[in-house]
Amino acid sequence: MGVVAADKAKKPDELPNRKLNIEAFWMGAFEITHDIFDVFFRDENTSVGSEVDAVTRPTPQYIDLSWGMGKSGGYPVNSMSQDAALMFCRWLYKKTGVFYRLPNEAEWEYACRAGSTAIYPFGDNPKELGKYAWYKSNSKNKYQKVGQKQPNAWGLYDMLGNVSEWTLDQYDEKYLEKQADGGEPVVIPPGKRYPRSVRGGSFHDDADQLRSSSRQHSAADWNKRDPQIPRSRWWLTDAMFVGFRVIRPLKQPTAEEAEAFYNRYLKEN
Amino acid sequence: MNTDNKGTSSRREFVRNSSLIAGGVLAAPLFSKANYFSGADDTIKIALVGAGGRGTGAAIQALKTKQNVKLVAVADAFKDRLESCLKSMSQVEEIDSKRIDVPADRQFVGFDGYLKAIPLADVVILATPPGFRPLHFEAAVKLGKHVFMEKPVATDPAGINKVLATAQLAKQRKLNVVVGLQRHYQNSYRELFKRKDLIGDIVSSQCWWDGDGVWVRPRQEGQTEMEYQMRNWYYFNWLCGDHITEQHVHNIDVINWFKGAYPIKAQGMGGREVRTGKEYGEIFDHHFVEFHYPDGTILNSQCRHQPKTMSKVDELLVGTKGKIFAGAANIVDHKGKVIYQFDKQKENDPYQTEHDELFAAIAKGEFKFSDAENGARSTMTSILGRMATYSGQVIELDKALASNIDLQPKEYSWTAAPSILPNADGFYPVAVPGITTYA
């Protein structure tokens, strides 16, 4: 992972490139949609915004955070915090007994590249991006239904563009420096609420932010228009471009390990 | 230096008013120049009245401004809310802790806390439930304070009349008043407003606040009825005004702003279809109102609190030459061509801008903001809508204002009876169109 030598748009946080060993996992072919997320969000058997229950639902949105871009029928769910995305995973684990989580940055980029070492999964030419991704040039300023563009070589749709995707990592500028060639990915542990890492770029980003190695992160101003203090743990007023997809590690953790994982990431901060 | 009568005054002008509070709120003497500072240095002292989530947010925004500001007093009806407010503020890294100077003897709990907090400040932030706003606003202005107050600014016609009268007094005394109708301070709305003539004459308009609704705080054992209603203020009209007032005022106000006018009558329909339990007090879960402007044009306004239904918070103005879509932040002609698009990457945090501009004006000794009258008139539009949906009748603005209907309890105390009480089964009386009247 990391930058491609010929890439003129590369940024310091994409350096140096590394070869990592990634354990096998399944990844959702699509970004999680409103339809799917709503099964969780509207699950009346789960508490809302509880401070004591291990699995709880996000509180209602104060205003419509899809911003009129579309909900049911296959549009990606958006504007959620990383906590809300991880809580969805935890809820899914409780419902299915299968451990799901967000991908870490290395897993995300591995899946995005699907074996490619070019700037984009399909090659180096940004002119071809429109065949694979919704981004600034073709999105008309909104996200689109998932799965309409061509998938990457491994059948994953919308890895680039549409909504940016949460990863598990705290954002660290020196992420790649902290990785060791030939090693397992070093996941940056959860710290402050901001910045957390997101990947893939979104419908409002330019082509250079959709490069496979491009790294972005959350910031306090993603929730600047939340008038309440403390600000919502679940929703972001100014990040209409962020969403997520989930992975399912082949090697499933024990029940204790799974609980410990979710507890570690979903402690209030 | 005071140079002329344009509303500027020396930033070090001294006004003494701490002795004026004895026995309640007395009118501060009128000075010939505006009262900008009570301190000998340039510190602007702030009191927060209403320390819930929004009040805490507003105080933090005030403390993040560039001016030399200091929070010196906090008042709230509830001790726990006051304490969680101070705790939240102390955790905000961007705020220099020296700016928060609220020792125990300047933390005022109870209904009368505002009387003790307001005199200590130059600027007062009013963020209690809106039923108290007229009372608190009047107290602040009579004591010569600049004000930031949240919307809505009242819940009943009597409250509106009080705010309108107080707004005049604030103007006379050159006190800055900003009302938290933050779309007026939001870049996209300001840019659209500048270009509103692109759509010609506005002939029709629509606005929406359709969403899921808000929290309930279950009744606790030993709670008096007053405490229960105060904890669940959203569901009681004397405190909240119903969601058509508490939330939807934002959207209605945008239409009034772009129209440059206020509706003179309203008719509409509404009720409780989904949110029917006793924990939801007396308010409706939906309203649809037709507001009539003096020029004969109509605003169709809808607001709904029903989970799993379409959600939308937006405004649309239709003109002779095109349409303004506030949410999309663009202007489109009648052939569908986008003739102006605001770049959403240039959107600001309007809640912060309200305070940035207010405190900059105060520090310079400028009189720049008098939002109270518009705040009151747009709030009244929403109350007019509520009166229309509750009664099912055509309600005229003049008559509604002249009615001076007052929903406030006779006494504010934990043991006093609120103006609405539950029946033996715990249900509250709810308006019924065709039966409820405002004659």
HADDOCK unambig.tbl for C-alpha pairs under 7 A between the chains (distance, minus, plus):
assign (segid A and resid 60 and name CA) (segid B and resid 212 and name CA) 6.25 0.50 0.50
assign (segid A and resid 63 and name CA) (segid B and resid 211 and name CA) 6.47 0.50 0.50
assign (segid A and resid 63 and name CA) (segid B and resid 313 and name CA) 6.27 0.50 0.50
assign (segid A and resid 64 and name CA) (segid B and resid 211 and name CA) 6.78 0.50 0.50
assign (segid A and resid 64 and name CA) (segid B and resid 311 and name CA) 5.59 0.50 0.50
assign (segid A and resid 64 and name CA) (segid B and resid 312 and name CA) 5.51 0.50 0.50
assign (segid A and resid 64 and name CA) (segid B and resid 313 and name CA) 6.33 0.50 0.50
assign (segid A and resid 68 and name CA) (segid B and resid 312 and name CA) 6.83 0.50 0.50
assign (segid A and resid 224 and name CA) (segid B and resid 349 and name CA) 5.75 0.50 0.50
assign (segid A and resid 225 and name CA) (segid B and resid 349 and name CA) 5.73 0.50 0.50
assign (segid A and resid 225 and name CA) (segid B and resid 351 and name CA) 6.96 0.50 0.50
assign (segid A and resid 227 and name CA) (segid B and resid 54 and name CA) 5.86 0.50 0.50
assign (segid A and resid 227 and name CA) (segid B and resid 57 and name CA) 6.02 0.50 0.50
assign (segid A and resid 228 and name CA) (segid B and resid 53 and name CA) 4.54 0.50 0.50
assign (segid A and resid 228 and name CA) (segid B and resid 54 and name CA) 4.63 0.50 0.50
assign (segid A and resid 228 and name CA) (segid B and resid 57 and name CA) 5.42 0.50 0.50
assign (segid A and resid 229 and name CA) (segid B and resid 53 and name CA) 4.70 0.50 0.50
assign (segid A and resid 229 and name CA) (segid B and resid 54 and name CA) 6.40 0.50 0.50
assign (segid A and resid 229 and name CA) (segid B and resid 56 and name CA) 5.80 0.50 0.50
assign (segid A and resid 229 and name CA) (segid B and resid 57 and name CA) 4.95 0.50 0.50
assign (segid A and resid 230 and name CA) (segid B and resid 53 and name CA) 6.63 0.50 0.50
assign (segid A and resid 230 and name CA) (segid B and resid 88 and name CA) 6.68 0.50 0.50
